[in-house]
Structures are given as C-alpha cells and as structure tokens.
Amino acid sequence: MNMGKEEEKLDLVIIGSGPAGLTAGIYAARLKLNFIILEDDLIGGQIRSSYLVENYPGFISTNGEELANKFKEQAIHAGANIDEFDNIVNIKLTDEEKIIETENYIYKPEAVIISAGAKYRTLPIPEEGKYHGNGIHHCELCDGELYTGKDIIVVGGGNSAVEGAIFLSKYAKSITIIHQFDNLQAEKSLQEELFKNPKINIIWDTEIRHAFGKNKLQGVTLENLKTKENYNINADGIFVYIGMVPRTELFKEYIKLDKHGYIEADETTQTNIKGVFAAGDVRTKLFRQLTTATADGTVAALMAEKLIVDKRRSKND
C-alpha cells in the first residue's frame, strides 16, 4: 500500500456499478451510509450492451442502455457517489480490516460489496489476439454498424448470441451462427424470432478452429465435432458470445472462489470474510439474471448496514 495517498474512512465501498452495484448504492444512500461506488468501466455493466430488455418488472420493453442510464440516474439522485475514473491498484480484505487502494486514494471502509461483474470469454483460437477488435468483437451495439452489408459469424447459442444475431441482422448481408451443440439454449421467444429471420442460418455441432486473412479477417476454419471434418467459410466479422468470466482476480488472495472463479457467498451475499459481500454476476449461483443481480444488490446493502450498525452498538456497550 502507498501510504502517501490521501486516506478516507467510509462505511462502505461498492466495487462495480452494474445493476447489482447501483442497486446497492440506491439502498446504501437511503440508509444514510457514507460510501462510494468504484468503477473502472462503463457505468451500468453488461446490461448496457443488451439491445432489448423485456424481462425486467416495470418495463414492457426497453433497451439495455436506457435501463442502465435509469439505474445510474436513480442512484445519483438518491445520493450515490460514483467514481468511474480511479482504478483499484491494491486491496486488503480481512475480518478486522478492509483497505481499498486506488490510483489516487486509500479507502478504509467498515464493509465492502464486490459487484465487479464479469467480462466476455474470448474465442479460443490462436488468431484471437491478431483480430481482436479488428474482425473479432463482443459488442453488437458498439461494432455492428461496421459490418453493414457484410457477412457476419456469430458464435454461441444462448440469449446473448441470439439477441446479438437478431440485432446484427439490421446491418449484415448474412449471419451464420456457429454453435457447438445441436440446439440453442436461448429463451424460446428469442429462438422463434431468430428462426423467422431470413438473413440468419445456423451451423450445428461445430466450432471455429482458426481465423484467416491478411490485413483483415476474411474467413474461418470450422470443425464439425461429430464428423471431424474441417472446412473454410468466408466472413468479414465474428461476434463472440460464449459466456462470461467473473472479474474476481483482484480478490482471490482473500476471498474464497469456486472452481470457475466465482465468489462463494450464500443468499445473504456474505463471503468468507466478515463484512465483505458479493452481489451480481460475481457470486456463485444457479441463475444470473438482471433481476437476481438487483436482488443481490439489495440484500448486500441491507446486510452491510446491519453489520455497521451492530459494530457501532457493540462499541457503545
């Protein structure tokens, strides 16, 4: 720790400003806690990249960017202080002491809520680094328009892949979904919309083995997992939706993780460290949805406030 930095004692530090973190912030503000939300990426988390949201109560239909902005607006209106430009560089989390060091400050909170979310899993081919951001993408909202009139490959079969393919069909000449199984895992309503789209076709039981092209991506080598046949198809761009990796690397020295890297925490969101809570996509759970993330944020904030109040009472007794 760089002890020359300005120190600030707080009730609570919330790490991450996705739906879980912003919900925790709304509750923490209403509970009159002295706290800050730290964010090193876009406020709103992964939901910001969803082009259509129809499963969040109170909204028949909206898009991820609009919903993320409403979360942010409500949190700030409630009194949340969000710092999105001061990255965490060091951390210490024990039962007795919590220290969060950023580039500019050292925070010493009574409690910490980890709601750092997850990042996209990269395409496991040798050429991923060569074409990353220049042919291989993860965000259809960010990069879809670049492929107007082009041939696009979408990798995956879950909600994100199907939503991405449908959205990209607004721009692309054609879309080919490459999926390693013989069925999709996306919600049935999304599948129905996908199958009606004349621009989209699916190659089943298949994985990408290589990407090729001189100055830009020109195509991929595919392998049929059943026949082991390898063949090439042309493509101008690849959009990858093969799951997420929890952003827990920073905490692994102190916080107990499962074999997949998610934080082990029960329905109270309490981790193995007293006063440290995990909310949203970083937490081990059966389902990861927008509604479960906001539920986690609610519980984590209430649990943090309870811990802080109990500590103050014990000091006064």
Secondary structure, DSSP 8 states (H G I E B T S, - for coil): --TTSEEEEEEEEEE--SHHHHHHHHHHHHTT--EEEE-SS-TTGGGGG-S-B-SSTT-SSB-HHHHHHHHHHHHHHHT--EE-S--EEEEEE-SS-EEEEESSEEEEEEEEEE---EEE----STTHHHHBTTTEES-HHHHGGGGTTSEEEEE--SHHHHHHHHHHTTT-SEEEEE-SSSS--S-HHHHHHHHT-TTEEEE-SEEEEEEE-SSS--EEEEEETTT--EEEEE-SEEEE-S-EEES-GGGTTTS-B-TTS-B---TT-B-SSTTEEE-GGGB--S---HHHHHHHHHHHHHHHHHHHHHHHHHHH-
